[in-house]
Amino acid sequence: MQKFTMTIIMLACALTLVYLTFNFNSASNGAEAAIAVSGTEPIEVLFEHQLNRNTFLLYRTQGGDDLSLAFFTRNLTGNHLIETATQYDIESLTAKAGMNYVVLPQSDAVPFTVYAGSTTNPNLYEVFVTEMDFSIAHSIRVFESEVEGIYVWMAMSPDFFGERYSLTAVTQTGAIVADIENDGTQRVFHTESQ
């Protein structure tokens, strides 16, 4: 009887280990599933960036007028939503600036400040992120997202603060498409029509 009990216990442990290993390594159990579990509206993923066991997910709510950036961490039980940032009224922002964006500031739980955004302008080639307290501009190439006709960009750095910054979007020839400044209290748009 003791041998039978030990066999059952070892089999249960092995099955649990196989389940946890599959769950940990499964790409189909991605951050999108974690968003769905968190109870938000259905989403449309624009870009997912994996960094070790962490994931940054740029998405918008289906039928909504918002852009969100979420940070997840993965462990043996799956993806866990740590923090999220949302920019509302992105249609108005896009009309004023030629693109939209969202900022997820660095915190104890998030290792980097992340800037990310989207546009429908296929001429937008590169975005420069410059923080007023940090003199070096980070250049980010714009690329096509998982959603047809949407182009995205994402920049992250532990040196960013996410409070006072400028975002400058340019075409491949260097013409400025949009220039947004945020001094911590207000946004100023300097937009060129292209």
NORWO-V702689 format. One record per residue. RES is the residue in one letter. SS is DSSP state (2 for helix, 1 for strand, 0 for the rest). Layout:
# NORWO-V702689
res->[RES	RES]
ss->[SS	SS]
This chain:
# NORWO-V702689
res->[M	Q	K	F	T	M	T	I	I	M	L	A	C	A	L	T	L	V	Y	L	T	F	N	F	N	S	A	S	N	G	A	E	A	A	I	A	V	S	G	T	E	P	I	E	V	L	F	E	H	Q	L	N	R	N	T	F	L	L	Y	R	T	Q	G	G	D	D	L	S	L	A	F	F	T	R	N	L	T	G	N	H	L	I	E	T	A	T	Q	Y	D	I	E	S	L	T	A	K	A	G	M	N	Y	V	V	L	P	Q	S	D	A	V	P	F	T	V	Y	A	G	S	T	T	N	P	N	L	Y	E	V	F	V	T	E	M	D	F	S	I	A	H	S	I	R	V	F	E	S	E	V	E	G	I	Y	V	W	M	A	M	S	P	D	F	F	G	E	R	Y	S	L	T	A	V	T	Q	T	G	A	I	V	A	D	I	E	N	D	G	T	Q	R	V	F	H	T	E	S	Q]
ss->[0	2	2	2	2	2	2	2	2	2	2	2	2	2	2	2	2	2	2	2	2	2	2	2	2	0	0	0	0	0	2	2	2	2	2	2	2	0	0	0	0	0	1	1	1	1	1	1	1	1	1	0	0	1	1	1	1	1	1	1	1	0	0	0	0	1	1	1	1	1	1	1	1	1	1	0	0	1	1	1	1	1	1	1	1	1	1	1	0	2	2	2	2	2	2	2	2	0	0	1	1	1	1	1	0	0	0	0	0	0	0	0	1	1	1	1	1	1	1	0	0	0	0	0	0	1	1	1	1	1	1	0	0	1	1	1	1	1	1	1	1	0	1	1	0	0	0	0	0	0	1	1	1	1	1	1	1	0	0	0	0	0	0	0	1	1	1	1	1	1	0	0	0	0	0	1	1	1	1	1	1	1	0	0	0	0	1	1	1	0	0	0	0	0]
